[in-house]
Structure formats: C-alpha cells, structure tokens
Amino acid sequence: MSLTIMVIAVAFHYWSLGQLLNYLPSRDEQHQHFLRPVLVLLLLVSVHLVVIMGFAVGLYFLSLTSGAGQLEGGLEQNFMDFFYHSAVTYSTLGMSEMPQGHLKFMTALESLTGIILLTWSATFYYSVMGRGPESQ
C-alpha cells in the first residue's frame, strides 16, 4: 500500500504540474498580472495538501483495519492526528509522533516522497516565474 500511495502521489504531482503549465501564459506574453506568482504558489500548496491527505488516509486506514501500528504518545488515534503526522513527515520537519509497527515504513516513504516533490515544485516555481520575454 505504501508504494502504491507513493506512485500515485508522484503521478498526481506530475499531472498537476503539466496542467498548471498548460494554463500559464507563454514566454512571449508581455503582460503578467502581479497575482500570478501567488496563484501558482496557492495551486502548488493545494497539490501538496492533496498528497498529504492521501498519505494520511493510507496511514489511518492501515492503522484501523490491519493493525499495522499506531502513533505513539497516547493520542486518540483520530484522523486529524494522522493528518498532522503526515504533514509534518511530508514536509520533512520530523517533529511528529513516532509511529509503531509497519507504519514506520510508510512514514519513511512519505518523507522521501515529500522531499522529492517539494524540491520538484520549487524548481518548477522558479523556472515558471523566471519566464519572460527572451533577451534580445
């Protein structure tokens, strides 16, 4: 399940960046609205929130149904705890509850996926925002 979520996350991210690129103005367009960078950032954040949600659902589902583990720390083990854990893990902040059991593997894959996709998004953002009329 962990690998499946990771592959889906990468494919979704790739598709999302392609769609975003299709809607952005071409390099030849002279006028760029000042809200364009903000809009691109908000869309990228939305893409990452969807991926984080996917990992949280996977962690929560595995914890409830298969007994693959749970989060330490005496938490209620509700969905918001898993969402928080997923967001902190994905962003590679790493200040979250330590998972027990097989959830450790999914957490490790999520962290790896997060650093790759966040770097990919940053590269995409800087390359798209650097677009402008070609120098003459």
N, CA, C and O atoms as a GROMACS GRO file, in nm:
protein
  544
    1MET      N    1   0.083  -0.120   0.000
    1MET     CA    2   0.000   0.000   0.000
    1MET      C    3   0.087   0.126   0.000
    1MET      O    4   0.055   0.226  -0.066
    2SER      N    5   0.196   0.121   0.074
    2SER     CA    6   0.285   0.238   0.082
    2SER      C    7   0.340   0.275  -0.054
    2SER      O    8   0.340   0.392  -0.092
    3LEU      N    9   0.388   0.177  -0.127
    3LEU     CA   10   0.444   0.204  -0.259
    3LEU      C   11   0.336   0.253  -0.355
    3LEU      O   12   0.362   0.338  -0.440
    4THR      N   13   0.217   0.198  -0.342
    4THR     CA   14   0.106   0.242  -0.428
    4THR      C   15   0.074   0.389  -0.406
    4THR      O   16   0.056   0.464  -0.501
    5ILE      N   17   0.066   0.429  -0.281
    5ILE     CA   18   0.038   0.570  -0.250
    5ILE      C   19   0.151   0.659  -0.301
    5ILE      O   20   0.126   0.768  -0.352
    6MET      N   21   0.274   0.612  -0.288
    6MET     CA   22   0.388   0.691  -0.335
    6MET      C   23   0.382   0.708  -0.487
    6MET      O   24   0.403   0.819  -0.537
    7VAL      N   25   0.354   0.601  -0.560
    7VAL     CA   26   0.346   0.610  -0.707
    7VAL      C   27   0.231   0.700  -0.748
    7VAL      O   28   0.246   0.781  -0.840
    8ILE      N   29   0.117   0.688  -0.682
    8ILE     CA   30   0.003   0.774  -0.713
    8ILE      C   31   0.037   0.920  -0.684
    8ILE      O   32   0.000   1.009  -0.761
    9ALA      N   33   0.106   0.945  -0.574
    9ALA     CA   34   0.144   1.082  -0.538
    9ALA      C   35   0.236   1.144  -0.644
    9ALA      O   36   0.217   1.259  -0.683
   10VAL      N   37   0.334   1.068  -0.690
   10VAL     CA   38   0.427   1.119  -0.791
   10VAL      C   39   0.353   1.143  -0.923
   10VAL      O   40   0.374   1.245  -0.988
   11ALA      N   41   0.267   1.048  -0.961
   11ALA     CA   42   0.190   1.063  -1.085
   11ALA      C   43   0.096   1.183  -1.078
   11ALA      O   44   0.084   1.258  -1.174
   12PHE      N   45   0.029   1.201  -0.964
   12PHE     CA   46  -0.061   1.314  -0.946
   12PHE      C   47   0.016   1.446  -0.953
   12PHE      O   48  -0.030   1.542  -1.015
   13HIS      N   49   0.132   1.450  -0.891
   13HIS     CA   50   0.215   1.570  -0.892
   13HIS      C   51   0.259   1.603  -1.034
   13HIS      O   52   0.252   1.718  -1.077
   14TYR      N   53   0.304   1.503  -1.106
   14TYR     CA   54   0.345   1.522  -1.246
   14TYR      C   55   0.230   1.574  -1.330
   14TYR      O   56   0.246   1.669  -1.407
   15TRP      N   57   0.114   1.513  -1.315
   15TRP     CA   58  -0.005   1.555  -1.390
   15TRP      C   59  -0.044   1.699  -1.353
   15TRP      O   60  -0.076   1.779  -1.441
   16SER      N   61  -0.040   1.731  -1.225
   16SER     CA   62  -0.078   1.865  -1.179
   16SER      C   63   0.014   1.972  -1.235
   16SER      O   64  -0.032   2.077  -1.279
   17LEU      N   65   0.144   1.946  -1.233
   17LEU     CA   66   0.238   2.044  -1.287
   17LEU      C   67   0.217   2.062  -1.437
   17LEU      O   68   0.227   2.173  -1.488
   18GLY      N   69   0.187   1.954  -1.507
   18GLY     CA   70   0.159   1.964  -1.650
   18GLY      C   71   0.035   2.046  -1.677
   18GLY      O   72   0.034   2.128  -1.769
   19GLN      N   73  -0.069   2.026  -1.600
   19GLN     CA   74  -0.192   2.103  -1.616
   19GLN      C   75  -0.168   2.250  -1.585
   19GLN      O   76  -0.216   2.338  -1.657
   20LEU      N   77  -0.094   2.277  -1.480
   20LEU     CA   78  -0.063   2.416  -1.443
   20LEU      C   79   0.018   2.483  -1.554
   20LEU      O   80  -0.006   2.599  -1.587
   21LEU      N   81   0.112   2.412  -1.609
   21LEU     CA   82   0.195   2.466  -1.716
   21LEU      C   83   0.112   2.498  -1.840
   21LEU      O   84   0.138   2.597  -1.908
   22ASN      N   85   0.011   2.416  -1.868
   22ASN     CA   86  -0.076   2.441  -1.983
   22ASN      C   87  -0.158   2.569  -1.968
   22ASN      O   88  -0.189   2.634  -2.068
   23TYR      N   89  -0.191   2.607  -1.846
   23TYR     CA   90  -0.275   2.725  -1.823
   23TYR      C   91  -0.197   2.854  -1.807
   23TYR      O   92  -0.254   2.963  -1.809
   24LEU      N   93  -0.065   2.843  -1.791
   24LEU     CA   94   0.015   2.963  -1.775
   24LEU      C   95   0.040   3.028  -1.910
   24LEU      O   96   0.048   2.959  -2.012
   25PRO      N   97   0.052   3.159  -1.913
   25PRO     CA   98   0.080   3.228  -2.039
   25PRO      C   99   0.215   3.186  -2.096
   25PRO      O  100   0.303   3.141  -2.022
   26SER      N  101   0.231   3.201  -2.225
   26SER     CA  102   0.356   3.163  -2.290
   26SER      C  103   0.466   3.265  -2.259
   26SER      O  104   0.439   3.371  -2.203
   27ARG      N  105   0.586   3.232  -2.297
   27ARG     CA  106   0.700   3.320  -2.275
   27ARG      C  107   0.687   3.452  -2.351
   27ARG      O  108   0.743   3.554  -2.309
   28ASP      N  109   0.615   3.449  -2.461
   28ASP     CA  110   0.604   3.568  -2.546
   28ASP      C  111   0.510   3.674  -2.491
   28ASP      O  112   0.514   3.789  -2.536
   29GLU      N  113   0.426   3.637  -2.397
   29GLU     CA  114   0.327   3.732  -2.346
   29GLU      C  115   0.395   3.839  -2.261
   29GLU      O  116   0.471   3.807  -2.169
   30GLN      N  117   0.368   3.964  -2.293
   30GLN     CA  118   0.433   4.076  -2.226
   30GLN      C  119   0.374   4.106  -2.088
   30GLN      O  120   0.447   4.133  -1.993
   31HIS      N  121   0.242   4.101  -2.078
   31HIS     CA  122   0.176   4.141  -1.954
   31HIS      C  123   0.162   4.024  -1.859
   31HIS      O  124   0.111   3.917  -1.896
   32GLN      N  125   0.207   4.044  -1.738
   32GLN     CA  126   0.192   3.942  -1.635
   32GLN      C  127   0.128   4.009  -1.515
   32GLN      O  128   0.174   4.112  -1.466
   33HIS      N  129   0.021   3.949  -1.469
   33HIS     CA  130  -0.050   4.004  -1.354
   33HIS      C  131   0.031   3.983  -1.228
   33HIS      O  132   0.100   3.882  -1.213
   34PHE      N  133   0.024   4.078  -1.137
   34PHE     CA  134   0.104   4.069  -1.015
   34PHE      C  135   0.058   3.955  -0.923
   34PHE      O  136   0.134   3.914  -0.835
   35LEU      N  137  -0.063   3.903  -0.942
   35LEU     CA  138  -0.110   3.792  -0.860
   35LEU      C  139  -0.069   3.655  -0.915
   35LEU      O  140  -0.095   3.552  -0.851
   36ARG      N  141  -0.007   3.653  -1.030
   36ARG     CA  142   0.031   3.526  -1.092
   36ARG      C  143   0.121   3.440  -1.001
   36ARG      O  144   0.092   3.322  -0.983
   37PRO      N  145   0.228   3.496  -0.944
   37PRO     CA  146   0.311   3.413  -0.855
   37PRO      C  147   0.234   3.360  -0.734
   37PRO      O  148   0.257   3.247  -0.690
   38VAL      N  149   0.142   3.441  -0.681
   38VAL     CA  150   0.063   3.398  -0.566
   38VAL      C  151  -0.030   3.284  -0.605
   38VAL      O  152  -0.044   3.186  -0.532
   39LEU      N  153  -0.092   3.296  -0.720
   39LEU     CA  154  -0.182   3.192  -0.768
   39LEU      C  155  -0.107   3.061  -0.790
   39LEU      O  156  -0.155   2.954  -0.753
   40VAL      N  157   0.009   3.069  -0.851
   40VAL     CA  158   0.088   2.948  -0.875
   40VAL      C  159   0.127   2.883  -0.742
   40VAL      O  160   0.119   2.762  -0.728
   41LEU      N  161   0.169   2.964  -0.646
   41LEU     CA  162   0.203   2.909  -0.514
   41LEU      C  163   0.083   2.844  -0.446
   41LEU      O  164   0.096   2.735  -0.389
   42LEU      N  165  -0.031   2.908  -0.451
   42LEU     CA  166  -0.151   2.850  -0.390
   42LEU      C  167  -0.190   2.718  -0.455
   42LEU      O  168  -0.232   2.625  -0.387
   43LEU      N  169  -0.176   2.711  -0.585
   43LEU     CA  170  -0.207   2.586  -0.655
   43LEU      C  171  -0.106   2.477  -0.618
   43LEU      O  172  -0.145   2.361  -0.600
   44LEU      N  173   0.020   2.513  -0.606
   44LEU     CA  174   0.120   2.414  -0.565
   44LEU      C  175   0.095   2.366  -0.422
   44LEU      O  176   0.108   2.247  -0.394
   45VAL      N  177   0.059   2.457  -0.333
   45VAL     CA  178   0.027   2.417  -0.196
   45VAL      C  179  -0.094   2.323  -0.196
   45VAL      O  180  -0.096   2.226  -0.120
   46SER      N  181  -0.192   2.352  -0.279
   46SER     CA  182  -0.310   2.265  -0.288
   46SER      C  183  -0.273   2.125  -0.335
   46SER      O  184  -0.325   2.026  -0.284
   47VAL      N  185  -0.183   2.117  -0.431
   47VAL     CA  186  -0.137   1.986  -0.480
   47VAL      C  187  -0.071   1.909  -0.366
   47VAL      O  188  -0.096   1.790  -0.348
   48HIS      N  189   0.013   1.977  -0.290
   48HIS     CA  190   0.081   1.910  -0.179
   48HIS      C  191  -0.016   1.870  -0.068
   48HIS      O  192   0.001   1.765  -0.006
   49LEU      N  193  -0.117   1.951  -0.044
   49LEU     CA  194  -0.217   1.914   0.057
   49LEU      C  195  -0.294   1.789   0.016
   49LEU      O  196  -0.328   1.706   0.100
   50VAL      N  197  -0.321   1.774  -0.113
   50VAL     CA  198  -0.390   1.654  -0.162
   50VAL      C  199  -0.300   1.531  -0.139
   50VAL      O  200  -0.349   1.426  -0.097
   51VAL      N  201  -0.172   1.545  -0.167
   51VAL     CA  202  -0.079   1.433  -0.147
   51VAL      C  203  -0.068   1.399   0.002
   51VAL      O  204  -0.069   1.281   0.039
   52ILE      N  205  -0.058   1.500   0.086
   52ILE     CA  206  -0.053   1.478   0.231
   52ILE      C  207  -0.180   1.407   0.278
   52ILE      O  208  -0.173   1.316   0.360
   53MET      N  209  -0.294   1.450   0.225
   53MET     CA  210  -0.421   1.386   0.261
   53MET      C  211  -0.421   1.239   0.220
   53MET      O  212  -0.469   1.153   0.294
   54GLY      N  213  -0.366   1.210   0.102
   54GLY     CA  214  -0.359   1.071   0.057
   54GLY      C  215  -0.276   0.985   0.150
   54GLY      O  216  -0.317   0.873   0.183
   55PHE      N  217  -0.162   1.034   0.193
   55PHE     CA  218  -0.081   0.959   0.288
   55PHE      C  219  -0.152   0.945   0.423
   55PHE      O  220  -0.145   0.839   0.486
   56ALA      N  221  -0.219   1.051   0.468
   56ALA     CA  222  -0.290   1.044   0.596
   56ALA      C  223  -0.401   0.940   0.591
   56ALA      O  224  -0.419   0.864   0.686
   57VAL      N  225  -0.475   0.938   0.481
   57VAL     CA  226  -0.581   0.837   0.465
   57VAL      C  227  -0.521   0.697   0.467
   57VAL      O  228  -0.575   0.607   0.532
   58GLY      N  229  -0.409   0.679   0.397
   58GLY     CA  230  -0.343   0.548   0.396
   58GLY      C  231  -0.297   0.506   0.534
   58GLY      O  232  -0.320   0.392   0.575
   59LEU      N  233  -0.232   0.596   0.607
   59LEU     CA  234  -0.187   0.565   0.743
   59LEU      C  235  -0.304   0.532   0.834
   59LEU      O  236  -0.300   0.434   0.910
   60TYR      N  237  -0.408   0.613   0.826
   60TYR     CA  238  -0.526   0.593   0.911
   60TYR      C  239  -0.594   0.460   0.880
   60TYR      O  240  -0.631   0.385   0.970
   61PHE      N  241  -0.609   0.432   0.751
   61PHE     CA  242  -0.673   0.308   0.708
   61PHE      C  243  -0.593   0.186   0.755
   61PHE      O  244  -0.650   0.091   0.809
   62LEU      N  245  -0.462   0.190   0.735
   62LEU     CA  246  -0.380   0.078   0.780
   62LEU      C  247  -0.383   0.060   0.930
   62LEU      O  248  -0.386  -0.052   0.980
   63SER      N  249  -0.383   0.170   1.002
   63SER     CA  250  -0.386   0.163   1.148
   63SER      C  251  -0.516   0.102   1.199
   63SER      O  252  -0.516   0.022   1.292
   64LEU      N  253  -0.627   0.140   1.137
   64LEU     CA  254  -0.757   0.092   1.183
   64LEU      C  255  -0.789  -0.050   1.138
   64LEU      O  256  -0.844  -0.129   1.216
   65THR      N  257  -0.757  -0.082   1.016
   65THR     CA  258  -0.805  -0.208   0.959
   65THR      C  259  -0.708  -0.325   0.973
   65THR      O  260  -0.751  -0.438   0.998
   66SER      N  261  -0.580  -0.300   0.957
   66SER     CA  262  -0.488  -0.414   0.953
   66SER      C  263  -0.403  -0.427   1.080
   66SER      O  264  -0.326  -0.522   1.093
   67GLY      N  265  -0.418  -0.334   1.170
   67GLY     CA  266  -0.336  -0.339   1.290
   67GLY      C  267  -0.187  -0.322   1.258
   67GLY      O  268  -0.102  -0.380   1.325
   68ALA      N  269  -0.157  -0.242   1.157
   68ALA     CA  270  -0.018  -0.222   1.114
   68ALA      C  271   0.060  -0.134   1.211
   68ALA      O  272   0.182  -0.120   1.197
   69GLY      N  273  -0.007  -0.077   1.307
   69GLY     CA  274   0.060   0.008   1.404
   69GLY      C  275  -0.025   0.128   1.438
   69GLY      O  276  -0.137   0.142   1.390
   70GLN      N  277   0.030   0.214   1.520
   70GLN     CA  278  -0.038   0.338   1.557
   70GLN      C  279   0.066   0.442   1.592
   70GLN      O  280   0.186   0.414   1.594
   71LEU      N  281   0.021   0.561   1.621
   71LEU     CA  282   0.112   0.668   1.659
   71LEU      C  283   0.132   0.665   1.810
   71LEU      O  284   0.036   0.648   1.885
   72GLU      N  285   0.256   0.680   1.853
   72GLU     CA  286   0.285   0.681   1.996
   72GLU      C  287   0.246   0.814   2.058
   72GLU      O  288   0.219   0.911   1.987
   73GLY      N  289   0.243   0.817   2.186
   73GLY     CA  290   0.220   0.942   2.257
   73GLY      C  291   0.082   0.951   2.320
   73GLY      O  292   0.041   1.059   2.361
   74GLY      N  293   0.011   0.842   2.329
   74GLY     CA  294  -0.120   0.843   2.393
   74GLY      C  295  -0.224   0.927   2.321
   74GLY      O  296  -0.315   0.981   2.383
   75LEU      N  297  -0.211   0.938   2.190
   75LEU     CA  298  -0.307   1.015   2.112
   75LEU      C  299  -0.437   0.937   2.097
   75LEU      O  300  -0.443   0.816   2.120
   76GLU      N  301  -0.540   1.009   2.057
   76GLU     CA  302  -0.670   0.946   2.038
   76GLU      C  303  -0.676   0.861   1.912
   76GLU      O  304  -0.771   0.785   1.893
   77GLN      N  305  -0.574   0.871   1.827
   77GLN     CA  306  -0.567   0.798   1.701
   77GLN      C  307  -0.682   0.836   1.608
   77GLN      O  308  -0.734   0.752   1.534
   78ASN      N  309  -0.720   0.964   1.610
   78ASN     CA  310  -0.824   1.009   1.517
   78ASN      C  311  -0.758   1.057   1.388
   78ASN      O  312  -0.636   1.066   1.380
   79PHE      N  313  -0.839   1.087   1.289
   79PHE     CA  314  -0.785   1.120   1.158
   79PHE      C  315  -0.697   1.245   1.162
   79PHE      O  316  -0.596   1.251   1.092
   80MET      N  317  -0.732   1.344   1.241
   80MET     CA  318  -0.654   1.467   1.247
   80MET      C  319  -0.512   1.442   1.301
   80MET      O  320  -0.418   1.510   1.260
   81ASP      N  321  -0.498   1.345   1.392
   81ASP     CA  322  -0.364   1.309   1.439
   81ASP      C  323  -0.281   1.253   1.324
   81ASP      O  324  -0.162   1.284   1.312
   82PHE      N  325  -0.343   1.171   1.242
   82PHE     CA  326  -0.272   1.114   1.128
   82PHE      C  327  -0.244   1.219   1.022
   82PHE      O  328  -0.139   1.216   0.957
   83PHE      N  329  -0.336   1.312   1.004
   83PHE     CA  330  -0.312   1.420   0.908
   83PHE      C  331  -0.195   1.507   0.954
   83PHE      O  332  -0.108   1.541   0.874
   84TYR      N  333  -0.194   1.541   1.081
   84TYR     CA  334  -0.082   1.621   1.135
   84TYR      C  335   0.050   1.546   1.117
   84TYR      O  336   0.149   1.603   1.070
   85HIS      N  337   0.051   1.419   1.154
   85HIS     CA  338   0.172   1.337   1.140
   85HIS      C  339   0.217   1.334   0.994
   85HIS      O  340   0.336   1.344   0.964
   86SER      N  341   0.120   1.319   0.904
   86SER     CA  342   0.150   1.313   0.762
   86SER      C  343   0.209   1.445   0.711
   86SER      O  344   0.306   1.445   0.635
   87ALA      N  345   0.152   1.557   0.752
   87ALA     CA  346   0.201   1.688   0.708
   87ALA      C  347   0.342   1.714   0.760
   87ALA      O  348   0.426   1.765   0.687
   88VAL      N  349   0.367   1.680   0.884
   88VAL     CA  350   0.500   1.703   0.942
   88VAL      C  351   0.602   1.610   0.877
   88VAL      O  352   0.716   1.649   0.854
   89THR      N  353   0.561   1.488   0.850
   89THR     CA  354   0.652   1.392   0.785
   89THR      C  355   0.680   1.432   0.642
   89THR      O  356   0.796   1.431   0.598
   90TYR      N  357   0.577   1.468   0.567
   90TYR     CA  358   0.590   1.505   0.426
   90TYR      C  359   0.681   1.625   0.409
   90TYR      O  360   0.762   1.631   0.317
   91SER      N  361   0.667   1.722   0.499
   91SER     CA  362   0.749   1.842   0.491
   91SER      C  363   0.890   1.818   0.542
   91SER      O  364   0.974   1.908   0.541
   92THR      N  365   0.916   1.698   0.587
   92THR     CA  366   1.044   1.653   0.645
   92THR      C  367   1.085   1.733   0.768
   92THR      O  368   1.203   1.739   0.803
   93LEU      N  369   0.988   1.795   0.832
   93LEU     CA  370   1.014   1.864   0.957
   93LEU      C  371   1.054   1.763   1.064
   93LEU      O  372   1.148   1.785   1.140
   94GLY      N  373   0.982   1.650   1.068
   94GLY     CA  374   1.019   1.539   1.154
   94GLY      C  375   0.993   1.555   1.301
   94GLY      O  376   1.051   1.482   1.382
   95MET      N  377   0.909   1.647   1.339
   95MET     CA  378   0.881   1.667   1.482
   95MET      C  379   0.744   1.610   1.518
   95MET      O  380   0.666   1.674   1.587
   96SER      N  381   0.717   1.491   1.471
   96SER     CA  382   0.587   1.432   1.493
   96SER      C  383   0.598   1.311   1.585
   96SER      O  384   0.706   1.275   1.631
   97GLU      N  385   0.485   1.251   1.609
   97GLU     CA  386   0.480   1.132   1.690
   97GLU      C  387   0.551   1.019   1.616
   97GLU      O  388   0.550   1.013   1.493
   98MET      N  389   0.613   0.932   1.691
   98MET     CA  390   0.682   0.818   1.630
   98MET      C  391   0.580   0.708   1.605
   98MET      O  392   0.512   0.664   1.698
   99PRO      N  393   0.569   0.661   1.481
   99PRO     CA  394   0.475   0.553   1.454
   99PRO      C  395   0.531   0.420   1.505
   99PRO      O  396   0.652   0.402   1.519
  100GLN      N  397   0.441   0.328   1.532
  100GLN     CA  398   0.480   0.194   1.575
  100GLN      C  399   0.447   0.096   1.464
  100GLN      O  400   0.362   0.123   1.378
  101GLY      N  401   0.514  -0.015   1.465
  101GLY     CA  402   0.482  -0.123   1.372
  101GLY      C  403   0.518  -0.089   1.228
  101GLY      O  404   0.615  -0.018   1.200
  102HIS      N  405   0.436  -0.141   1.137
  102HIS     CA  406   0.462  -0.126   0.994
  102HIS      C  407   0.436   0.015   0.942
  102HIS      O  408   0.470   0.046   0.828
  103LEU      N  409   0.375   0.101   1.023
  103LEU     CA  410   0.354   0.239   0.980
  103LEU      C  411   0.487   0.314   0.965
  103LEU      O  412   0.493   0.417   0.899
  104LYS      N  413   0.593   0.261   1.026
  104LYS     CA  414   0.724   0.324   1.012
  104LYS      C  415   0.770   0.324   0.866
  104LYS      O  416   0.829   0.422   0.820
  105PHE      N  417   0.742   0.215   0.794
  105PHE     CA  418   0.782   0.207   0.654
  105PHE      C  419   0.710   0.311   0.571
  105PHE      O  420   0.771   0.379   0.488
  106MET      N  421   0.580   0.325   0.593
  106MET     CA  422   0.502   0.423   0.517
  106MET      C  423   0.548   0.564   0.552
  106MET      O  424   0.554   0.650   0.465
  107THR      N  425   0.581   0.588   0.676
  107THR     CA  426   0.629   0.720   0.718
  107THR      C  427   0.763   0.752   0.650
  107THR      O  428   0.784   0.865   0.606
  108ALA      N  429   0.851   0.654   0.641
  108ALA     CA  430   0.979   0.676   0.575
  108ALA      C  431   0.960   0.706   0.426
  108ALA      O  432   1.025   0.796   0.372
  109LEU      N  433   0.871   0.633   0.360
  109LEU     CA  434   0.844   0.658   0.218
  109LEU      C  435   0.779   0.795   0.198
  109LEU      O  436   0.806   0.863   0.099
  110GLU      N  437   0.693   0.834   0.290
  110GLU     CA  438   0.630   0.965   0.279
  110GLU      C  439   0.733   1.076   0.290
  110GLU      O  440   0.726   1.174   0.217
  111SER      N  441   0.828   1.062   0.380
  111SER     CA  442   0.932   1.163   0.396
  111SER      C  443   1.017   1.173   0.269
  111SER      O  444   1.049   1.283   0.225
  112LEU      N  445   1.053   1.060   0.213
  112LEU     CA  446   1.130   1.059   0.089
  112LEU      C  447   1.051   1.122  -0.025
  112LEU      O  448   1.104   1.202  -0.102
  113THR      N  449   0.925   1.086  -0.035
  113THR     CA  450   0.838   1.143  -0.139
  113THR      C  451   0.823   1.293  -0.120
  113THR      O  452   0.827   1.369  -0.217
  114GLY      N  453   0.805   1.336   0.003
  114GLY     CA  454   0.788   1.478   0.032
  114GLY      C  455   0.906   1.562  -0.010
  114GLY      O  456   0.889   1.666  -0.073
  115ILE      N  457   1.027   1.518   0.024
  115ILE     CA  458   1.145   1.598  -0.010
  115ILE      C  459   1.162   1.605  -0.162
  115ILE      O  460   1.203   1.708  -0.215
  116ILE      N  461   1.131   1.496  -0.231
  116ILE     CA  462   1.144   1.497  -0.377
  116ILE      C  463   1.039   1.587  -0.440
  116ILE      O  464   1.072   1.668  -0.527
  117LEU      N  465   0.913   1.574  -0.399
  117LEU     CA  466   0.806   1.653  -0.461
  117LEU      C  467   0.815   1.800  -0.424
  117LEU      O  468   0.784   1.886  -0.507
  118LEU      N  469   0.856   1.831  -0.302
  118LEU     CA  470   0.872   1.972  -0.265
  118LEU      C  471   0.985   2.037  -0.344
  118LEU      O  472   0.974   2.152  -0.387
  119THR      N  473   1.094   1.964  -0.364
  119THR     CA  474   1.204   2.016  -0.444
  119THR      C  475   1.162   2.033  -0.589
  119THR      O  476   1.197   2.132  -0.653
  120TRP      N  477   1.087   1.938  -0.640
  120TRP     CA  478   1.036   1.944  -0.776
  120TRP      C  479   0.948   2.068  -0.794
  120TRP      O  480   0.958   2.139  -0.894
  121SER      N  481   0.860   2.092  -0.696
  121SER     CA  482   0.772   2.209  -0.702
  121SER      C  483   0.850   2.339  -0.696
  121SER      O  484   0.818   2.434  -0.768
  122ALA      N  485   0.951   2.345  -0.612
  122ALA     CA  486   1.032   2.466  -0.602
  122ALA      C  487   1.103   2.493  -0.734
  122ALA      O  488   1.109   2.607  -0.780
  123THR      N  489   1.157   2.389  -0.794
  123THR     CA  490   1.223   2.404  -0.923
  123THR      C  491   1.125   2.451  -1.030
  123THR      O  492   1.156   2.539  -1.110
  124PHE      N  493   1.006   2.391  -1.029
  124PHE     CA  494   0.901   2.429  -1.124
  124PHE      C  495   0.864   2.576  -1.104
  124PHE      O  496   0.853   2.651  -1.202
  125TYR      N  497   0.843   2.616  -0.980
  125TYR     CA  498   0.802   2.753  -0.950
  125TYR      C  499   0.907   2.853  -1.000
  125TYR      O  500   0.873   2.951  -1.067
  126TYR      N  501   1.033   2.829  -0.968
  126TYR     CA  502   1.137   2.923  -1.010
  126TYR      C  503   1.154   2.926  -1.160
  126TYR      O  504   1.182   3.032  -1.217
  127SER      N  505   1.139   2.812  -1.226
  127SER     CA  506   1.152   2.813  -1.372
  127SER      C  507   1.033   2.882  -1.437
  127SER      O  508   1.050   2.952  -1.537
  128VAL      N  509   0.913   2.864  -1.384
  128VAL     CA  510   0.794   2.927  -1.441
  128VAL      C  511   0.791   3.077  -1.410
  128VAL      O  512   0.756   3.157  -1.497
  129MET      N  513   0.828   3.116  -1.291
  129MET     CA  514   0.826   3.257  -1.256
  129MET      C  515   0.940   3.333  -1.322
  129MET      O  516   0.934   3.455  -1.336
  130GLY      N  517   1.044   3.262  -1.363
  130GLY     CA  518   1.154   3.325  -1.434
  130GLY      C  519   1.125   3.348  -1.581
  130GLY      O  520   1.205   3.407  -1.654
  131ARG      N  521   1.007   3.300  -1.625
  131ARG     CA  522   0.971   3.318  -1.766
  131ARG      C  523   0.951   3.465  -1.796
  131ARG      O  524   0.903   3.542  -1.712
  132GLY      N  525   0.986   3.501  -1.912
  132GLY     CA  526   0.966   3.637  -1.957
  132GLY      C  527   1.005   3.646  -2.102
  132GLY      O  528   1.051   3.548  -2.160
  133PRO      N  529   0.989   3.760  -2.160
  133PRO     CA  530   1.032   3.774  -2.299
  133PRO      C  531   1.181   3.744  -2.310
  133PRO      O  532   1.260   3.782  -2.223
  134GLU      N  533   1.217   3.677  -2.415
  134GLU     CA  534   1.357   3.641  -2.437
  134GLU      C  535   1.440   3.768  -2.454
  134GLU      O  536   1.394   3.867  -2.512
  135SER      N  537   1.560   3.764  -2.404
  135SER     CA  538   1.650   3.879  -2.420
  135SER      C  539   1.686   3.894  -2.567
  135SER      O  540   1.699   3.796  -2.641
  136GLN      N  541   1.701   4.017  -2.607
  136GLN     CA  542   1.728   4.040  -2.748
  136GLN      C  543   1.873   4.061  -2.776
  136GLN      O  544   1.912   4.082  -2.890
   0.00000   0.00000   0.00000
